[in-house]
């Protein structure tokens, strides 16, 4: 029976890490045993007959000590690590020592696949990349950024995936009803329904999204934004931010806490209720909601850098707004990010609003082209075989 040791800080959470972990595990044959280590473990990662969960305790939040013990004392056919670069840098020397110790004890070598996002220019946090046997990132942009730091390392690109049987366009009548229920927008009202989805942190920069809505609605309400996040998190308070931006309660809504962590089906309804998905992120490793929205037939408006530029093909499959400058994100030691401007975003929202009302510039055609592109490039049917073949090569190479 082949065994996988899966180690991540959020392999069971509804985050990018959790979603890519599910994609990879679903690429495994049914006879694999999955040993799952890390933080945020409310339940099983995948429906699998043989899965063991080791939740990280409060005094070992990354699960490093548990993973270390398992790595040293048990035999696995594969170690899969899904994590940020700046976090794993602290583990590299320890794992290298453990690998040497295993060899001295004549224990079998465990091939290691490291899957990581790159969300901007990196400091020298690439020790774990040198330890891993196989390095995988989700964008070519990220690989290009890392290459100067890892000139002798081969880094492969396997994108994130979306389940296009779940994330899809719903009938127009249902979309109108969802728009009314979620945004409070009457079916005859042409107000733009704007979705911003992502945890309330300084990196996501929901404040700029609020400023953009305020600018859009300077003369009359043309758009209403729905934030799918906790109102208060990580020292950020959206209600305080909305007052600071002078945005009225008529111009925004914040998700009820019972709606967070919802099912994929419920999340697809949220996309279908929206006229566009807005990103104002200062740093982003990929932005999985981007491909979910595209699959659901919703246009994406995002800052023109990195993963957005790559996935949206420089604007062929969505809309890109030029950042107004670079900024060091508060509490982030990974390098600078890109600052969006509220007035710039507002002009793009005005464009989308006019295009929607007047049916010009072919928005419907762009949406359909984007949907087909996701099916061909980012669907489970497209990505799962890539992981299946990659894992096979790793096992054969060991």
BASE-274725 format. One record per residue (C-alpha): residue number from 0; x, y, z. Coordinates in steps of 0.02 Angstrom, whole numbers, plus 32768, in hexadecimal, padded with zeros to 4 digits. Example, Ala and Ser with C-alpha at 12.3 -4.5 7.8 and 13.67 -1.06 7.14 Angstrom:
BEGIN
{n:0	u:8267	v:7F1F	w:8186}
{n:1	u:82AC	v:7FCB	w:8165}
***
This chain:
BEGIN
{n:0	u:8000	v:8000	w:8000}
{n:1	u:8052	v:80A6	w:7FCC}
{n:2	u:8055	v:812E	w:8052}
{n:3	u:8052	v:81EB	w:8042}
{n:4	u:8087	v:8263	w:80CC}
{n:5	u:802B	v:8306	w:80A6}
{n:6	u:8064	v:839F	w:8106}
{n:7	u:8018	v:844C	w:80F7}
{n:8	u:7FDB	v:84D8	w:8166}
{n:9	u:7F2A	v:84D0	w:8122}
{n:10	u:7F10	v:842E	w:80C5}
{n:11	u:7E5D	v:841F	w:8102}
{n:12	u:7E2E	v:84D6	w:80F9}
{n:13	u:7DD0	v:8525	w:8069}
{n:14	u:7E6C	v:8580	w:802F}
{n:15	u:7EDC	v:8571	w:7F99}
{n:16	u:7F48	v:84F4	w:7FF6}
{n:17	u:7EB0	v:848C	w:8024}
{n:18	u:7E6F	v:848A	w:7F73}
{n:19	u:7F14	v:8457	w:7F24}
{n:20	u:7F28	v:83CF	w:7FA8}
{n:21	u:7E7F	v:8386	w:7F78}
{n:22	u:7EAD	v:838B	w:7EBF}
{n:23	u:7F4F	v:832D	w:7EDE}
{n:24	u:7F01	v:82AD	w:7F52}
{n:25	u:7E77	v:828B	w:7ED5}
{n:26	u:7EFF	v:8264	w:7E56}
{n:27	u:7F38	v:81D2	w:7EC3}
{n:28	u:7EF5	v:8123	w:7EA9}
{n:29	u:7E81	v:80DF	w:7F2F}
{n:30	u:7F04	v:806C	w:7F7D}
{n:31	u:7F6B	v:80FF	w:7FC2}
{n:32	u:7F6C	v:8124	w:807C}
{n:33	u:7F70	v:81DF	w:80A0}
{n:34	u:7FBB	v:821E	w:8142}
{n:35	u:7F87	v:82D4	w:8154}
{n:36	u:7FE7	v:834E	w:81C5}
{n:37	u:7FCC	v:8406	w:81E4}
{n:38	u:7F5F	v:8491	w:8224}
{n:39	u:7EA4	v:84AD	w:8203}
{n:40	u:7E64	v:83FC	w:8207}
{n:41	u:7DA8	v:83FF	w:8224}
{n:42	u:7D94	v:835C	w:81C6}
{n:43	u:7DCC	v:82ED	w:813B}
{n:44	u:7E29	v:8331	w:80A5}
{n:45	u:7DDB	v:82BB	w:8026}
{n:46	u:7D5F	v:822E	w:8029}
{n:47	u:7DDB	v:81A1	w:803A}
{n:48	u:7DD5	v:80F9	w:8095}
{n:49	u:7E86	v:810A	w:80D7}
{n:50	u:7EAD	v:81B5	w:811C}
{n:51	u:7EF9	v:81E5	w:81C4}
{n:52	u:7EF1	v:8296	w:8207}
{n:53	u:7F72	v:82E2	w:827D}
{n:54	u:7F35	v:838E	w:82B2}
{n:55	u:7FBD	v:8408	w:82E8}
{n:56	u:7FB3	v:843B	w:83A0}
{n:57	u:7FBB	v:84F1	w:83D6}
{n:58	u:8071	v:84E1	w:840B}
{n:59	u:80A1	v:849A	w:835F}
{n:60	u:8034	v:8501	w:82E8}
{n:61	u:808A	v:84CA	w:8248}
{n:62	u:8086	v:8412	w:8277}
{n:63	u:8143	v:840A	w:8262}
{n:64	u:8164	v:839D	w:82FB}
{n:65	u:80E0	v:831F	w:82C7}
{n:66	u:811F	v:831B	w:8214}
{n:67	u:81D2	v:8309	w:8253}
{n:68	u:81A6	v:8273	w:82BF}
{n:69	u:8145	v:821E	w:8234}
{n:70	u:81D0	v:8241	w:81B7}
{n:71	u:8253	v:81F7	w:822A}
{n:72	u:81F6	v:815E	w:826A}
{n:73	u:8189	v:8124	w:81DB}
{n:74	u:819F	v:80FA	w:8124}
{n:75	u:813F	v:8159	w:809E}
{n:76	u:8143	v:814D	w:7FE2}
{n:77	u:812F	v:820A	w:7FD0}
{n:78	u:8139	v:82A9	w:8038}
{n:79	u:80CD	v:8335	w:7FF4}
{n:80	u:80E4	v:83E3	w:803E}
{n:81	u:806C	v:8470	w:800F}
{n:82	u:80A2	v:8511	w:8060}
{n:83	u:80E1	v:85C4	w:804D}
{n:84	u:8199	v:85D8	w:8027}
{n:85	u:81BF	v:864B	w:80B9}
{n:86	u:8178	v:85CE	w:8137}
{n:87	u:81D1	v:8534	w:80F8}
{n:88	u:827C	v:8589	w:80F7}
{n:89	u:8289	v:8562	w:81B1}
{n:90	u:826F	v:84A9	w:8193}
{n:91	u:82F2	v:848B	w:810B}
{n:92	u:838B	v:8468	w:8176}
{n:93	u:8329	v:83FC	w:81F1}
{n:94	u:82E0	v:8390	w:8165}
{n:95	u:838B	v:8381	w:8112}
{n:96	u:83D4	v:8340	w:81B6}
{n:97	u:8344	v:82C6	w:81C9}
{n:98	u:835D	v:8286	w:8118}
{n:99	u:8415	v:8264	w:813F}
{n:100	u:83E3	v:820E	w:81E0}
{n:101	u:836A	v:819D	w:8182}
{n:102	u:83F4	v:816E	w:8109}
{n:103	u:846B	v:8142	w:8199}
{n:104	u:83E4	v:80D2	w:81E0}
{n:105	u:83CE	v:807F	w:8134}
{n:106	u:831B	v:80BC	w:8128}
{n:107	u:82D3	v:80D9	w:807B}
{n:108	u:82DD	v:8187	w:802F}
{n:109	u:8236	v:81E2	w:8028}
{n:110	u:8226	v:8249	w:7F88}
{n:111	u:81E5	v:82F8	w:7FAD}
{n:112	u:8172	v:8363	w:7F42}
{n:113	u:8167	v:8419	w:7F77}
{n:114	u:80D3	v:847C	w:7F34}
{n:115	u:80D6	v:8536	w:7F5A}
{n:116	u:808D	v:85DB	w:7F1F}
{n:117	u:80F8	v:8671	w:7EF0}
{n:118	u:809D	v:8715	w:7F0D}
{n:119	u:8126	v:8791	w:7EE7}
{n:120	u:81E0	v:87B6	w:7EEE}
{n:121	u:822F	v:8742	w:7F6D}
{n:122	u:82B1	v:8754	w:7FF4}
{n:123	u:832C	v:86C3	w:7FFD}
{n:124	u:82AF	v:8647	w:8049}
{n:125	u:82D1	v:85B7	w:7FD4}
{n:126	u:832A	v:8539	w:8045}
{n:127	u:829C	v:84BD	w:803C}
{n:128	u:829C	v:84C4	w:7F7F}
{n:129	u:834F	v:8483	w:7F84}
{n:130	u:831C	v:83F8	w:7FFC}
{n:131	u:8287	v:83BF	w:7F94}
{n:132	u:82A0	v:8342	w:7F07}
{n:133	u:8216	v:8390	w:7E9E}
{n:134	u:81DC	v:8446	w:7E9F}
{n:135	u:8133	v:847B	w:7E5C}
{n:136	u:80E5	v:8527	w:7E53}
{n:137	u:803F	v:855D	w:7E0B}
{n:138	u:8077	v:85E5	w:7D92}
{n:139	u:8104	v:85FE	w:7D17}
{n:140	u:8112	v:86AF	w:7D5B}
{n:141	u:8140	v:8667	w:7E05}
{n:142	u:81C1	v:85F3	w:7DB9}
{n:143	u:8212	v:8684	w:7D5C}
{n:144	u:821F	v:86E9	w:7DFD}
{n:145	u:8272	v:8659	w:7E5A}
{n:146	u:82EA	v:8625	w:7DD2}
{n:147	u:8374	v:86A2	w:7E00}
{n:148	u:836D	v:865F	w:7EB3}
{n:149	u:836D	v:85AA	w:7E79}
{n:150	u:83D6	v:85A8	w:7DDA}
{n:151	u:83FA	v:84ED	w:7DE8}
{n:152	u:834B	v:84B4	w:7E1B}
{n:153	u:82C5	v:8476	w:7DA4}
{n:154	u:821C	v:84BF	w:7DD1}
{n:155	u:8181	v:847A	w:7D7C}
{n:156	u:80DB	v:84D2	w:7D63}
{n:157	u:8036	v:847E	w:7D8B}
{n:158	u:7FA5	v:84F8	w:7D9C}
{n:159	u:7F1C	v:84F6	w:7E1E}
{n:160	u:7E7B	v:84A1	w:7DEC}
{n:161	u:7DC1	v:84C5	w:7DF3}
{n:162	u:7D31	v:8449	w:7DEE}
{n:163	u:7CD1	v:8485	w:7D55}
{n:164	u:7C42	v:840C	w:7D7B}
{n:165	u:7C1F	v:8479	w:7E15}
{n:166	u:7C5E	v:8524	w:7DE0}
{n:167	u:7BF3	v:854E	w:7D4B}
{n:168	u:7B77	v:85CE	w:7D0B}
{n:169	u:7AC7	v:85B8	w:7D4F}
{n:170	u:7A26	v:85E4	w:7CF0}
{n:171	u:7A07	v:869E	w:7CE1}
{n:172	u:7966	v:8699	w:7D47}
{n:173	u:79C4	v:8648	w:7DD8}
{n:174	u:7A52	v:86C6	w:7DCA}
{n:175	u:79D7	v:8757	w:7DD8}
{n:176	u:798A	v:870B	w:7E74}
{n:177	u:7A35	v:86F0	w:7EC4}
{n:178	u:7A67	v:87A3	w:7E9B}
{n:179	u:79CD	v:87E0	w:7EF8}
{n:180	u:79E6	v:876C	w:7F8E}
{n:181	u:7AA1	v:8788	w:7FA5}
{n:182	u:7AB8	v:883D	w:7F6F}
{n:183	u:7A09	v:8880	w:7F8E}
{n:184	u:7A03	v:88BF	w:7EDA}
{n:185	u:7957	v:88BF	w:7E87}
{n:186	u:794D	v:8861	w:7DE0}
{n:187	u:7924	v:8903	w:7D84}
{n:188	u:79B4	v:8961	w:7DD8}
{n:189	u:7A51	v:896E	w:7D6B}
{n:190	u:7AC5	v:8988	w:7E01}
{n:191	u:7B68	v:8927	w:7DE8}
{n:192	u:7B7A	v:8894	w:7E61}
{n:193	u:7C32	v:888E	w:7E91}
{n:194	u:7C7D	v:87FB	w:7EF0}
{n:195	u:7D1D	v:8804	w:7F57}
{n:196	u:7D4D	v:875B	w:7F9E}
{n:197	u:7DDF	v:873C	w:8015}
{n:198	u:7E0F	v:8742	w:80CB}
{n:199	u:7E11	v:87F0	w:8116}
{n:200	u:7ECB	v:8817	w:811C}
{n:201	u:7F38	v:88AA	w:80EC}
{n:202	u:7F79	v:8842	w:805A}
{n:203	u:7ECC	v:8831	w:800D}
{n:204	u:7EB0	v:88EF	w:801F}
{n:205	u:7DF3	v:88F5	w:8029}
{n:206	u:7E03	v:89AE	w:8056}
{n:207	u:7E35	v:89D9	w:7FA4}
{n:208	u:7D9D	v:8978	w:7F66}
{n:209	u:7D2F	v:89E3	w:7FD8}
{n:210	u:7D81	v:8A81	w:7F97}
{n:211	u:7D61	v:8A48	w:7EE4}
{n:212	u:7CA8	v:8A2D	w:7F09}
{n:213	u:7C9E	v:8AD9	w:7F5B}
{n:214	u:7CEC	v:8B28	w:7EBF}
{n:215	u:7C7A	v:8AC4	w:7E4B}
{n:216	u:7BE1	v:8B00	w:7EAB}
{n:217	u:7C17	v:8BB5	w:7EBC}
{n:218	u:7B7D	v:8BFA	w:7E60}
{n:219	u:7B05	v:8B68	w:7E72}
{n:220	u:7B0B	v:8AB4	w:7EA9}
{n:221	u:7B48	v:8A4E	w:7E16}
{n:222	u:7B99	v:89BD	w:7E73}
{n:223	u:7B89	v:895A	w:7F14}
{n:224	u:7C15	v:88EE	w:7F59}
{n:225	u:7C04	v:884D	w:7FBC}
{n:226	u:7C97	v:8817	w:8028}
{n:227	u:7C9E	v:875B	w:8046}
{n:228	u:7D0B	v:8761	w:80E1}
{n:229	u:7D04	v:877C	w:819C}
{n:230	u:7CE8	v:8834	w:81C0}
{n:231	u:7D6B	v:8835	w:8249}
{n:232	u:7E0A	v:87CE	w:8233}
{n:233	u:7EC7	v:87E2	w:8242}
{n:234	u:7EB3	v:888E	w:8290}
{n:235	u:7E49	v:88CB	w:81FD}
{n:236	u:7D95	v:8907	w:8214}
{n:237	u:7D30	v:891D	w:8175}
{n:238	u:7CAB	v:8984	w:81CD}
{n:239	u:7D2E	v:8A00	w:8209}
{n:240	u:7D7C	v:8A00	w:815C}
{n:241	u:7CD5	v:8A24	w:8109}
{n:242	u:7CB8	v:8AB8	w:817D}
{n:243	u:7D68	v:8AF7	w:815A}
{n:244	u:7D47	v:8AEA	w:809E}
{n:245	u:7C9D	v:8B3E	w:80B8}
{n:246	u:7C42	v:8AAD	w:8067}
{n:247	u:7B8B	v:8AA0	w:8099}
{n:248	u:7B33	v:89FD	w:80CC}
{n:249	u:7AD4	v:8A09	w:8026}
{n:250	u:7B76	v:89F0	w:7FC7}
{n:251	u:7BBA	v:8951	w:8016}
{n:252	u:7B90	v:88B0	w:8072}
{n:253	u:7BFB	v:883B	w:80DA}
{n:254	u:7BDB	v:8780	w:80E1}
{n:255	u:7B7E	v:8739	w:8175}
{n:256	u:7BF8	v:86CD	w:81D7}
{n:257	u:7B8A	v:8634	w:81B8}
{n:258	u:7BAC	v:8643	w:80FD}
{n:259	u:7C69	v:8639	w:810E}
{n:260	u:7CBA	v:8591	w:80ED}
{n:261	u:7C23	v:8564	w:8083}
{n:262	u:7C19	v:84D6	w:8007}
{n:263	u:7C59	v:84E6	w:7F55}
{n:264	u:7BA5	v:84E4	w:7F18}
{n:265	u:7B79	v:8578	w:7F88}
{n:266	u:7C15	v:85D4	w:7F50}
{n:267	u:7BE4	v:85B9	w:7E9B}
{n:268	u:7B3E	v:860D	w:7EC0}
{n:269	u:7B9D	v:86A1	w:7F07}
{n:270	u:7C00	v:86B2	w:7E65}
{n:271	u:7B61	v:86A3	w:7DFE}
{n:272	u:7B10	v:872F	w:7E60}
{n:273	u:7B9E	v:87A3	w:7E31}
{n:274	u:7BC3	v:880F	w:7D99}
{n:275	u:7C7E	v:8809	w:7DB8}
{n:276	u:7D02	v:87C7	w:7E2F}
{n:277	u:7D77	v:8850	w:7E6C}
{n:278	u:7E2A	v:8837	w:7EAA}
{n:279	u:7E8E	v:88C3	w:7EFB}
{n:280	u:7F10	v:884D	w:7F48}
{n:281	u:7FBC	v:8897	w:7F64}
{n:282	u:8009	v:87EA	w:7F56}
{n:283	u:7FBB	v:874A	w:7F13}
{n:284	u:8006	v:86A0	w:7EEE}
{n:285	u:7F7B	v:866D	w:7E78}
{n:286	u:7ECB	v:86A1	w:7EAA}
{n:287	u:7E61	v:8603	w:7E97}
{n:288	u:7DBD	v:8668	w:7E9F}
{n:289	u:7DF5	v:86B0	w:7DF8}
{n:290	u:7DE2	v:8609	w:7D9C}
{n:291	u:7D45	v:85DD	w:7DFF}
{n:292	u:7CF3	v:867F	w:7DC8}
{n:293	u:7D2B	v:8667	w:7D14}
{n:294	u:7CE0	v:85B8	w:7D15}
{n:295	u:7C3D	v:8602	w:7D58}
{n:296	u:7C36	v:8680	w:7CCA}
{n:297	u:7C66	v:8718	w:7D32}
{n:298	u:7CE6	v:8798	w:7CF4}
{n:299	u:7D7F	v:87B6	w:7D60}
{n:300	u:7DCB	v:8862	w:7D83}
{n:301	u:7E79	v:8854	w:7DCF}
{n:302	u:7F1D	v:88B4	w:7DE0}
{n:303	u:7F96	v:88A2	w:7D4F}
{n:304	u:8022	v:8839	w:7D98}
{n:305	u:805D	v:8787	w:7DAD}
{n:306	u:7FD9	v:86FE	w:7DB7}
{n:307	u:7F4B	v:8770	w:7D7D}
{n:308	u:7FA9	v:87A5	w:7CE2}
{n:309	u:7FD6	v:86F0	w:7CBD}
{n:310	u:7F2C	v:869E	w:7CDA}
{n:311	u:7ECA	v:872B	w:7C88}
{n:312	u:7F46	v:8729	w:7BF7}
{n:313	u:7F6D	v:87E3	w:7C02}
{n:314	u:7EB3	v:880C	w:7BFD}
{n:315	u:7E74	v:8793	w:7B7A}
{n:316	u:7E0E	v:8733	w:7BFC}
{n:317	u:7DE6	v:87C0	w:7C75}
{n:318	u:7E0A	v:8874	w:7CA3}
{n:319	u:7EAD	v:88B6	w:7CEC}
{n:320	u:7EC6	v:895B	w:7D47}
{n:321	u:7F74	v:89A6	w:7D55}
{n:322	u:7FB5	v:89B5	w:7E09}
{n:323	u:7FE2	v:8A65	w:7E3E}
{n:324	u:8084	v:8A2F	w:7E90}
{n:325	u:80E2	v:89B5	w:7EFE}
{n:326	u:80CF	v:89A4	w:7FBA}
{n:327	u:8116	v:893A	w:8047}
{n:328	u:8082	v:88DC	w:8091}
{n:329	u:806D	v:88F1	w:814D}
{n:330	u:80AA	v:8859	w:81AD}
{n:331	u:80EE	v:8808	w:810E}
{n:332	u:81A8	v:87DE	w:8106}
{n:333	u:81A1	v:8798	w:8056}
{n:334	u:81C1	v:8834	w:7FEE}
{n:335	u:815A	v:88BE	w:7FA0}
{n:336	u:80AB	v:88B3	w:7F58}
{n:337	u:8044	v:8915	w:7EDB}
{n:338	u:7FCE	v:899F	w:7F15}
{n:339	u:7F2A	v:89B3	w:7EB8}
{n:340	u:7EDD	v:8A60	w:7EAA}
{n:341	u:7E27	v:8A7C	w:7ED6}
{n:342	u:7E0A	v:8AF8	w:7E48}
{n:343	u:7E5C	v:8A84	w:7DC8}
{n:344	u:7DF1	v:89F0	w:7E00}
{n:345	u:7D56	v:8A5F	w:7DFE}
{n:346	u:7D73	v:8A8C	w:7D47}
{n:347	u:7D7A	v:89D3	w:7D1A}
{n:348	u:7CDC	v:89B1	w:7D7D}
{n:349	u:7C88	v:8A40	w:7D1F}
{n:350	u:7CC0	v:89EF	w:7C7C}
{n:351	u:7C78	v:8946	w:7CB0}
{n:352	u:7BD6	v:8999	w:7CE8}
{n:353	u:7BC2	v:89F4	w:7C42}
{n:354	u:7BEF	v:8958	w:7BDE}
{n:355	u:7B6E	v:88F4	w:7C3F}
{n:356	u:7AE3	v:8972	w:7C28}
{n:357	u:7B05	v:899B	w:7B71}
{n:358	u:7B44	v:88EE	w:7B3A}
{n:359	u:7BDD	v:8932	w:7AE0}
{n:360	u:7C93	v:88FC	w:7AD5}
{n:361	u:7C5D	v:8846	w:7AD0}
{n:362	u:7C63	v:881E	w:7B8C}
{n:363	u:7BFA	v:8783	w:7B70}
{n:364	u:7C76	v:8741	w:7AEF}
{n:365	u:7D0A	v:8762	w:7B63}
{n:366	u:7CB0	v:8706	w:7BF1}
{n:367	u:7C8F	v:866E	w:7B83}
{n:368	u:7D42	v:8669	w:7B42}
{n:369	u:7D81	v:8672	w:7BF6}
{n:370	u:7D0C	v:85E6	w:7C2C}
{n:371	u:7D4A	v:8573	w:7BA2}
{n:372	u:7DFE	v:859F	w:7BCB}
{n:373	u:7DE4	v:8569	w:7C80}
{n:374	u:7D99	v:84C4	w:7C47}
{n:375	u:7E31	v:84A2	w:7BD9}
{n:376	u:7EB7	v:84DD	w:7C53}
{n:377	u:7E7B	v:84E1	w:7D07}
{n:378	u:7DF1	v:845F	w:7D16}
{n:379	u:7E09	v:83C2	w:7D7F}
{n:380	u:7E06	v:835F	w:7CDD}
{n:381	u:7E9A	v:83C4	w:7C9D}
{n:382	u:7F02	v:83D1	w:7D3D}
{n:383	u:7EE7	v:8329	w:7D94}
{n:384	u:7F42	v:82C4	w:7D0C}
{n:385	u:7FD6	v:833B	w:7D1C}
{n:386	u:7FE4	v:8310	w:7DD5}
{n:387	u:7FCA	v:8257	w:7DB5}
{n:388	u:8059	v:8253	w:7D39}
{n:389	u:80C8	v:82C1	w:7DA6}
{n:390	u:80B3	v:8250	w:7E3E}
{n:391	u:80D7	v:81B7	w:7DD2}
{n:392	u:817A	v:8206	w:7D96}
{n:393	u:81AA	v:8232	w:7E49}
{n:394	u:818E	v:817F	w:7E82}
{n:395	u:81EB	v:8137	w:7DEE}
{n:396	u:827B	v:81B1	w:7E0A}
{n:397	u:828C	v:8180	w:7EC1}
***
